[in-house]
Amino acid sequence: MKTFSEKRFKVLRRALPVLFAAWSVLCVASCSPAGSNVAVLWTDRPEFAFYAKYFNASQNRYKVEVFHHYFPVRRLRDSPERPDIVAASWLQGAAAREFFMPLDAFVTGDKRIDDAFYSRLLAKGNFDGVQYLLPVSFNAPLAVFADGRSRQIYSPLTIGLEEMRELGGGFNARTGAAFTRMGFSPTWDEDFLFVAAALFDASFMEAAAGRGTLAWNSANVERAADFIHGWITETNFSVQSAENFTFRFFTVPPANMVLLERVMFTYMDSAGFFTLAEDRRNNLGFRWIAERDNIPLSEGAVYLGVVRDGNAPGAADAFVRWFFDTETQRSLLERSHKFRQMETSFGIAGGFSALRPVTEQIFPRFYPDLLGKIPPEDFFSPANVLPGDWAAMKERVVLPYLRERVVQPDGDGILPLESRLAEWVRLNRF
C-alpha cells in the first residue's frame, strides 16, 4: 500500500522549499500579457523555474516566465489564457495535443536535434507522422536491496518478477505462524501492482475514440492479478500474514527496513531512489524491474509542447533549442549539484533526461550509482498514450481495483474494472 511507501516518509524532506521560493518570485514577476520577446511557460514541474532563470541570464534578447499549474491540460481547456510553452505530464492525449503546433522543424533539416533523444520516447510525441511533443524526462521502476545481496541476483542490470518472488521466498523467516522477515510483498506499494500489470502487458492506453476514454487488455490484467495473488498466498503464506507483518514492522521507511534486513526488497522509482540521502544510498543496491529486457517506464514522463498561435514564437523557439542542448543540461546538472538541489529533485525535471548522451554520459558523474548500470536504449519501454486525466483515473479507479483483485481469487465479489471506469467517467467528464 502506498501508506507504507518511501514517499510518505519523505514528504517533509522533499518539500522543495528553495525551488518554490524561486518559483514564487518568477510567477509574480509579471501580471501583464507576455510581450513578443517574453514567452510564458506553464508546467507542473518546479524545476522549470530554475531553467527559465538560467535561460534568461544566458542572453539578453528573450525572456521566459514560468507559471505553475497542477493540471496544465485542464487549464488549456478551461481558460481563455494561452501560454507559449507547456512542459508537463499527460500532454499526449487527444484532448491535449490539439493545442500544440508541429515541432517537425526541431527534428528535421540542418538544425535537427532529434539524434540525441531516446528514439522510443521521441516517437510517443509523434502523431500521424507529425512531431507535436518533445520528451523531457522519464523515470523507471527499481527493486532496491542491501548492497551485500547483489551477488544473489542473476543479472547485473535487471530483475524479473519471478526472481523477486523466488529470492524473497528464500529470505522469509517465521517464528510459529508469524513472519519475522519477509522478502517482499507486492501489496507494500500499490504502484508496484501497476508495474506488475504493465509487465504482463496490461496495455492501458487512451481508447481509439479518444477524449478521455481508456482501453486495456483485460485478460492480461487478470493474469497479473492471479500471479500477484499466488505470490501473496503461496510464497508469503497468506494475505493475513503479509498484513500482520506490515502492521508489526513497518514503522520506519522501507529503505531502512532493507538495511535492517527485515525485508529483502523494496520497490521505488528512480526519482525516489536517487533522492535518498547519500549515506543510505551508499549501502543499497538496485536492479531495474524488467521482463524480457523490457523496463516499463513510469506513465508520468514529462513532455514539452509549443502552443499554437503563441504570443512569443521567437522566444519559445530559442528556449526549446537552448533547453534541448547537451551542454545546457550538463550545466543545469552542475548547478543543481552546486546548490544541493539534487537532494530534493532528481536529474532533469525530476527524472532521467530524454537526451540519451546526457543520461548515459553525464548523469553518472553526478550519480555514481549509475556507473555501469544504465541499460541499452531499447530496454526502456515508454508507456502508451494515456488520457489527460489519467493520473486521477489511475488513483481512483485502476489502483483500487488492483488492490482488491490481488487479494481475491478469481475476483469473486469485486466490481469489474469496466463498471468502475464507466461510473467514474460518468461523474468526472474531462
C-alpha positions as a printed NumPy array, in Angstrom:
array([[  0.   ,   0.   ,   0.   ],
       [  1.17 ,   3.498,  -0.703],
       [  0.793,   4.154,   3.042],
       [  3.986,   2.213,   3.586],
       [  5.999,   3.537,   0.64 ],
       [  9.083,   5.683,   0.89 ],
       [  7.009,   8.617,  -0.309],
       [  5.246,   9.093,   2.992],
       [  8.496,   9.373,   4.907],
       [  9.969,  11.912,   2.511],
       [  7.099,  14.386,   2.189],
       [  8.602,  16.995,   4.511],
       [ 12.185,  16.496,   3.382],
       [ 11.181,  16.774,  -0.263],
       [  9.016,  19.847,   0.112],
       [ 11.359,  21.679,  -2.28 ],
       [ 11.403,  24.892,  -0.262],
       [ 14.162,  26.51 ,  -2.278],
       [ 12.555,  25.595,  -5.584],
       [  9.206,  27.029,  -4.654],
       [ 10.717,  30.201,  -3.253],
       [ 12.387,  30.886,  -6.569],
       [  9.248,  29.847,  -8.374],
       [  7.159,  32.374,  -6.445],
       [  9.485,  35.184,  -7.468],
       [  9.146,  34.241, -11.119],
       [  5.389,  33.747, -11.009],
       [  4.63 ,  37.171,  -9.553],
       [  7.198,  38.984, -11.644],
       [  4.655,  39.994, -14.228],
       [  0.859,  40.088, -14.34 ],
       [  0.633,  41.588, -17.814],
       [  0.4  ,  39.563, -21.034],
       [  3.707,  38.401, -22.39 ],
       [  5.337,  40.64 , -24.989],
       [  6.721,  39.439, -28.299],
       [ 10.055,  38.563, -26.692],
       [  8.652,  37.14 , -23.446],
       [  7.421,  33.547, -23.567],
       [  5.047,  32.202, -20.92 ],
       [  5.671,  28.609, -19.83 ],
       [  3.102,  26.531, -17.937],
       [  4.377,  23.5  , -16.068],
       [  3.719,  21.056, -13.263],
       [  7.471,  20.678, -12.688],
       [  9.053,  23.217, -10.269],
       [ 12.499,  22.74 , -11.793],
       [ 11.493,  24.787, -14.833],
       [ 11.55 ,  27.928, -12.7  ],
       [ 15.313,  27.468, -12.395],
       [ 15.724,  26.539, -16.036],
       [ 13.969,  29.745, -17.085],
       [ 16.139,  31.75 , -14.71 ],
       [ 19.314,  30.368, -16.296],
       [ 17.965,  30.822, -19.818],
       [ 17.106,  34.449, -19.089],
       [ 20.6  ,  35.046, -17.739],
       [ 22.269,  33.351, -20.725],
       [ 21.242,  36.049, -23.231],
       [ 19.505,  39.428, -23.291],
       [ 17.081,  39.091, -26.185],
       [ 14.355,  36.774, -24.834],
       [ 12.749,  36.031, -21.513],
       [ 10.704,  33.104, -20.212],
       [  8.204,  33.472, -17.365],
       [  7.115,  30.304, -15.558],
       [  3.7  ,  29.628, -14.022],
       [  2.757,  26.536, -12.088],
       [ -0.462,  24.606, -12.772],
       [ -1.117,  21.165, -11.341],
       [ -3.015,  20.128, -14.48 ],
       [ -1.902,  22.298, -17.415],
       [ -4.082,  20.327, -19.838],
       [ -7.237,  21.249, -17.942],
       [ -6.037,  24.829, -17.74 ],
       [ -5.629,  24.913, -21.513],
       [ -9.161,  23.631, -21.951],
       [-10.876,  25.777, -19.336],
       [ -9.046,  29.098, -19.523],
       [ -9.   ,  31.715, -22.308],
       [ -5.352,  32.358, -21.405],
       [ -2.71 ,  30.781, -23.594],
       [  0.942,  30.185, -22.752],
       [  3.654,  29.816, -25.348],
       [  5.138,  26.591, -23.963],
       [  3.816,  23.763, -21.81 ],
       [  6.141,  21.255, -20.098],
       [  4.27 ,  18.653, -18.075],
       [  2.96 ,  15.122, -17.792],
       [ -0.16 ,  13.851, -19.604],
       [  0.207,  16.026, -22.713],
       [ -0.089,  13.217, -25.256],
       [ -3.83 ,  12.556, -25.068],
       [ -6.162,  13.714, -27.841],
       [ -7.68 ,  16.412, -25.606],
       [ -4.245,  17.977, -25.083],
       [ -2.304,  17.726, -28.292],
       [ -4.802,  19.765, -30.328],
       [ -3.402,  22.836, -28.569],
       [  0.16 ,  22.29 , -29.827],
       [  1.868,  23.256, -33.04 ],
       [  4.014,  20.842, -35.07 ],
       [  7.638,  20.71 , -33.992],
       [  8.984,  18.999, -37.096],
       [ 11.414,  21.882, -37.568],
       [ 13.228,  20.649, -34.465],
       [ 13.623,  17.091, -35.723],
       [ 14.314,  17.622, -39.441],
       [ 16.562,  19.83 , -41.501],
       [ 20.03 ,  21.229, -40.876],
       [ 19.426,  22.189, -37.239],
       [ 17.701,  18.98 , -36.184],
       [ 18.021,  17.996, -32.545],
       [ 16.352,  14.582, -32.632],
       [ 19.52 ,  12.491, -32.905],
       [ 20.186,  12.923, -29.195],
       [ 16.754,  11.744, -27.998],
       [ 15.822,   8.288, -26.842],
       [ 14.036,   7.31 , -30.036],
       [ 11.11 ,   5.44 , -28.444],
       [ 10.367,   8.391, -26.168],
       [ 10.509,  10.778, -29.112],
       [  8.117,   8.561, -31.069],
       [  5.475,   8.916, -28.336],
       [  5.25 ,  12.62 , -29.173],
       [  4.687,  11.927, -32.866],
       [  1.103,  11.582, -34.101],
       [  0.158,  10.735, -37.672],
       [  3.694,  11.487, -38.773],
       [  3.819,  14.923, -37.118],
       [  6.037,  15.698, -34.107],
       [  3.86 ,  17.646, -31.667],
       [  5.769,  16.999, -28.429],
       [  9.387,  16.58 , -27.371],
       [ 10.274,  14.314, -24.424],
       [ 11.941,  15.959, -21.432],
       [ 12.425,  13.339, -18.716],
       [ 11.333,   9.915, -17.521],
       [ 11.56 ,   7.507, -14.582],
       [ 11.696,   3.74 , -14.262],
       [ 10.92 ,   1.102, -11.582],
       [ 13.63 ,  -0.28 ,  -9.292],
       [ 13.944,  -3.181,  -6.889],
       [ 16.131,  -1.894,  -4.042],
       [ 18.048,  -4.131,  -1.623],
       [ 21.006,  -4.149,   0.762],
       [ 24.149,  -3.825,  -1.322],
       [ 25.642,  -7.026,   0.078],
       [ 22.916,  -9.066,  -1.588],
       [ 23.866,  -8.037,  -5.126],
       [ 25.683, -11.327,  -5.704],
       [ 22.422, -13.266,  -5.238],
       [ 20.82 , -11.587,  -8.253],
       [ 21.381, -13.164, -11.632],
       [ 21.692, -10.071, -13.823],
       [ 23.847,  -7.012, -13.047],
       [ 21.16 ,  -4.774, -14.584],
       [ 17.64 ,  -6.159, -14.245],
       [ 15.45 ,  -8.398, -12.132],
       [ 12.149, -10.037, -13.065],
       [  9.034, -10.67 , -11.018],
       [  9.637, -14.409, -10.732],
       [ 13.194, -13.881,  -9.491],
       [ 11.994, -11.346,  -6.91 ],
       [  9.386, -13.835,  -5.75 ],
       [ 11.846, -16.716,  -5.517],
       [ 14.578, -14.754,  -3.726],
       [ 12.028, -13.139,  -1.431],
       [ 10.613, -16.53 ,  -0.53 ],
       [ 14.083, -17.787,   0.356],
       [ 14.602, -14.77 ,   2.589],
       [ 11.345, -15.32 ,   4.517],
       [ 11.613, -16.397,   8.154],
       [  8.877, -17.252,  10.666],
       [  8.553, -17.911,  14.349],
       [  5.498, -20.09 ,  14.601],
       [  2.906, -18.605,  12.267],
       [  4.328, -15.073,  12.454],
       [  6.886, -13.769,   9.972],
       [  9.977, -12.134,  11.438],
       [ 11.442, -11.433,   7.986],
       [  9.657, -11.132,   4.652],
       [ 11.438, -10.895,   1.342],
       [  8.832,  -8.781,  -0.39 ],
       [  5.073,  -8.353,  -0.558],
       [  3.578,  -6.804,  -3.714],
       [  0.953,  -5.119,  -1.53 ],
       [  3.507,  -2.882,   0.169],
       [  3.308,  -0.335,  -2.645],
       [  0.297,  -0.062,  -4.929],
       [  2.459,   1.4  ,  -7.7  ],
       [  4.285,  -1.935,  -7.797],
       [  0.96 ,  -3.599,  -8.617],
       [  0.656,  -1.365, -11.651],
       [  4.232,  -2.108, -12.719],
       [  3.454,  -5.825, -12.488],
       [  0.366,  -5.318, -14.648],
       [  2.48 ,  -3.421, -17.185],
       [  4.994,  -6.275, -17.293],
       [  2.111,  -8.648, -18.049],
       [  1.238,  -6.34 , -20.966],
       [ -1.916,  -4.854, -19.493],
       [ -1.587,  -2.156, -22.188],
       [ -3.546,   0.654, -20.594],
       [ -3.969,   3.366, -23.224],
       [ -6.269,   6.043, -24.499],
       [ -9.022,   4.343, -26.48 ],
       [ -9.279,   4.918, -30.207],
       [-12.282,   7.163, -29.594],
       [-10.01 ,   9.447, -27.551],
       [-11.381,  12.203, -25.355],
       [-10.636,  10.61 , -22.026],
       [-11.726,   7.031, -22.685],
       [ -9.489,   4.129, -21.696],
       [ -8.672,   0.741, -23.194],
       [ -6.676,  -2.182, -21.788],
       [ -6.049,  -5.9  , -22.192],
       [ -8.44 ,  -7.409, -19.655],
       [ -7.035, -10.934, -19.908],
       [ -3.506,  -9.738, -19.122],
       [ -4.69 ,  -7.617, -16.204],
       [ -6.281, -10.747, -14.741],
       [ -3.151, -12.81 , -15.393],
       [ -1.087, -10.226, -13.493],
       [ -3.576, -10.211, -10.611],
       [ -3.534, -14.024, -10.412],
       [  0.284, -14.048, -10.345],
       [  0.381, -11.498,  -7.525],
       [ -2.335, -13.362,  -5.624],
       [ -0.239, -16.517,  -5.807],
       [  2.822, -14.604,  -4.614],
       [  0.927, -13.368,  -1.553],
       [ -0.871, -16.584,  -0.653],
       [  1.775, -19.163,  -1.557],
       [  5.199, -17.552,  -1.149],
       [  4.095, -15.342,   1.761],
       [  1.661, -17.899,   3.217],
       [ -1.499, -15.742,   3.179],
       [ -2.942, -12.273,   2.767],
       [ -3.338, -12.034,   6.529],
       [  0.294, -12.999,   7.149],
       [  1.511, -10.193,   4.898],
       [ -0.833,  -7.714,   6.576],
       [  0.263,  -8.796,  10.047],
       [  3.935,  -8.4  ,   9.135],
       [  3.274,  -4.981,   7.66 ],
       [  1.39 ,  -3.808,  10.746],
       [  4.074,  -5.133,  13.08 ],
       [  7.254,  -3.922,  11.416],
       [  6.575,  -1.064,   9.002],
       [  7.283,   1.732,  11.451],
       [ 10.328,   3.044,   9.557],
       [ 10.89 ,   3.917,   5.888],
       [ 11.117,   0.881,   3.573],
       [ 14.731,   1.646,   2.631],
       [ 15.627,   1.392,   6.306],
       [ 13.782,  -1.925,   6.503],
       [ 16.068,  -3.191,   3.759],
       [ 19.186,  -2.009,   5.587],
       [ 17.934,  -3.621,   8.799],
       [ 17.5  ,  -6.914,   6.878],
       [ 13.866,  -7.043,   7.896],
       [ 12.859,  -7.212,   4.229],
       [ 14.952,  -8.157,   1.207],
       [ 13.427,  -5.825,  -1.404],
       [ 11.559,  -2.578,  -1.527],
       [ 10.054,  -1.013,  -4.612],
       [ 10.984,   2.529,  -5.624],
       [ 11.014,   4.53 ,  -8.804],
       [ 14.268,   6.084,  -9.94 ],
       [ 13.374,   9.583,  -8.691],
       [ 12.671,   8.217,  -5.215],
       [ 15.898,   6.22 ,  -5.061],
       [ 18.226,   8.933,  -6.318],
       [ 16.915,  11.498,  -3.856],
       [ 17.563,   9.264,  -0.858],
       [ 20.196,  10.615,   1.496],
       [ 23.601,   9.66 ,   0.139],
       [ 24.663,   7.856,   3.32 ],
       [ 21.697,   5.49 ,   2.924],
       [ 22.06 ,   5.082,  -0.822],
       [ 25.712,   4.089,  -0.447],
       [ 24.631,   0.914,   1.349],
       [ 21.91 ,   0.   ,  -1.124],
       [ 21.893,  -1.71 ,  -4.467],
       [ 19.251,  -1.745,  -7.171],
       [ 18.096,  -3.52 , -10.305],
       [ 15.708,  -2.289, -12.968],
       [ 12.459,  -4.259, -12.77 ],
       [ 12.016,  -5.888, -16.156],
       [ 10.737,  -8.842, -18.121],
       [ 12.431,  -9.99 , -21.332],
       [ 14.703,  -6.913, -21.259],
       [ 11.626,  -4.693, -21.158],
       [ 11.684,  -1.962, -18.476],
       [  8.273,  -0.25 , -18.28 ],
       [  8.78 ,   3.484, -17.843],
       [  6.53 ,   5.425, -15.49 ],
       [  3.496,   6.927, -17.184],
       [  4.207,  10.461, -15.957],
       [  7.054,  11.18 , -18.381],
       [  7.42 ,  14.927, -18.929],
       [  6.926,  16.253, -22.455],
       [  7.186,  19.754, -23.9  ],
       [  4.903,  21.348, -26.462],
       [  4.761,  24.783, -28.094],
       [  1.244,  26.224, -28.14 ],
       [ -0.379,  27.246, -31.413],
       [ -0.672,  30.998, -32.006],
       [  1.522,  31.882, -29.033],
       [  2.485,  35.487, -28.336],
       [  6.243,  34.906, -28.446],
       [  7.2  ,  32.307, -31.059],
       [ 10.784,  33.561, -31.278],
       [ 11.334,  33.314, -27.535],
       [  9.681,  29.883, -27.438],
       [ 11.896,  28.619, -30.25 ],
       [ 15.022,  29.985, -28.573],
       [ 14.167,  28.399, -25.222],
       [ 13.404,  24.988, -26.742],
       [ 16.674,  24.918, -28.674],
       [ 18.599,  26.082, -25.606],
       [ 16.984,  23.554, -23.275],
       [ 17.407,  20.53 , -25.548],
       [ 21.144,  21.021, -25.838],
       [ 23.51 ,  18.556, -24.206],
       [ 25.802,  21.262, -22.875],
       [ 22.862,  23.19 , -21.434],
       [ 21.671,  20.168, -19.5  ],
       [ 25.184,  19.398, -18.297],
       [ 25.349,  22.962, -16.946],
       [ 21.919,  22.604, -15.31 ],
       [ 23.04 ,  19.42 , -13.556],
       [ 26.214,  21.14 , -12.372],
       [ 24.184,  23.988, -10.903],
       [ 21.769,  21.553,  -9.255],
       [ 24.725,  19.797,  -7.658],
       [ 26.399,  23.027,  -6.591],
       [ 23.267,  24.378,  -4.901],
       [ 22.319,  20.98 ,  -3.422],
       [ 19.076,  20.804,  -5.38 ],
       [ 19.849,  17.157,  -6.148],
       [ 18.91 ,  16.355,  -2.577],
       [ 15.269,  17.085,  -3.362],
       [ 14.936,  16.784,  -7.133],
       [ 16.38 ,  14.079,  -9.36 ],
       [ 18.14 ,  14.799, -12.613],
       [ 16.402,  16.883, -15.255],
       [ 12.814,  17.882, -14.398],
       [ 12.651,  15.114, -11.801],
       [ 13.898,  12.245, -13.944],
       [ 16.424,  10.887, -16.401],
       [ 16.985,  13.197, -19.328],
       [ 15.275,  12.206, -22.576],
       [ 18.563,  13.198, -24.252],
       [ 20.489,   9.946, -24.428],
       [ 24.026,  11.439, -24.169],
       [ 23.001,  13.339, -21.033],
       [ 21.634,  10.261, -19.26 ],
       [ 24.332,   7.861, -20.434],
       [ 27.422,  10.058, -20.194],
       [ 26.694,  12.97 , -17.846],
       [ 24.33 ,  11.536, -15.196],
       [ 26.92 ,   9.061, -13.831],
       [ 29.214,  11.987, -12.971],
       [ 26.608,  13.247, -10.518],
       [ 25.033,   9.897,  -9.613],
       [ 27.934,   7.415,  -9.3  ],
       [ 25.436,   4.591,  -8.517],
       [ 24.632,   4.662, -12.251],
       [ 28.141,   3.743, -13.395],
       [ 27.78 ,   0.582, -15.445],
       [ 24.056,   0.401, -14.602],
       [ 22.362,   2.266, -17.461],
       [ 20.608,  -0.231, -19.727],
       [ 20.738,  -0.185, -23.524],
       [ 18.311,   2.22 , -25.146],
       [ 15.966,  -0.486, -26.405],
       [ 15.341,  -1.772, -22.843],
       [ 13.345,   1.357, -21.99 ],
       [  9.674,   0.883, -22.891],
       [  7.622,   4.114, -22.684],
       [  4.025,   3.964, -21.507],
       [  1.252,   4.105, -24.072],
       [ -0.507,   7.361, -24.831],
       [ -2.988,   7.917, -22.   ],
       [ -5.926,  10.294, -21.424],
       [ -5.152,  13.705, -19.964],
       [ -6.874,  12.794, -16.698],
       [ -5.006,   9.509, -16.356],
       [ -3.415,  10.44 , -13.01 ],
       [ -6.841,  10.758, -11.344],
       [ -8.226,   7.776, -13.236],
       [ -5.336,   5.593, -12.103],
       [ -5.538,   6.688,  -8.469],
       [ -9.308,   6.417,  -8.111],
       [-10.195,   3.535, -10.414],
       [ -7.302,   1.369, -11.606],
       [ -5.229,   1.059,  -8.42 ],
       [ -8.246,   0.428,  -6.145],
       [ -9.315,  -2.362,  -8.487],
       [ -5.836,  -3.928,  -8.483],
       [ -5.592,  -3.681,  -4.685],
       [ -8.854,  -5.554,  -4.249],
       [ -8.281,  -8.023,  -7.055],
       [ -4.856,  -9.31 ,  -5.952],
       [ -6.207, -10.454,  -2.598],
       [ -9.294, -12.147,  -4.072],
       [ -9.012, -15.398,  -6.062],
       [-10.753, -15.058,  -9.435],
       [-12.086, -11.628,  -8.469],
       [-15.056, -13.065,  -6.589],
       [-17.428, -10.336,  -5.444],
       [-15.349,  -7.482,  -6.901],
       [-16.931,  -4.846,  -9.121],
       [-15.318,  -5.238, -12.572],
       [-12.853,  -2.631, -13.751],
       [-15.096,  -1.823, -16.734],
       [-18.008,  -0.944, -14.447],
       [-15.829,   1.157, -12.145],
       [-14.403,   3.098, -15.047],
       [-17.79 ,   3.717, -16.645],
       [-19.131,   5.131, -13.388],
       [-16.058,   7.284, -12.834],
       [-16.193,   8.697, -16.366],
       [-19.901,   9.453, -15.914],
       [-19.162,  11.52 , -12.816],
       [-15.869,  13.047, -13.949],
       [-16.086,  14.044, -17.551],
       [-12.759,  15.59 , -18.589]])
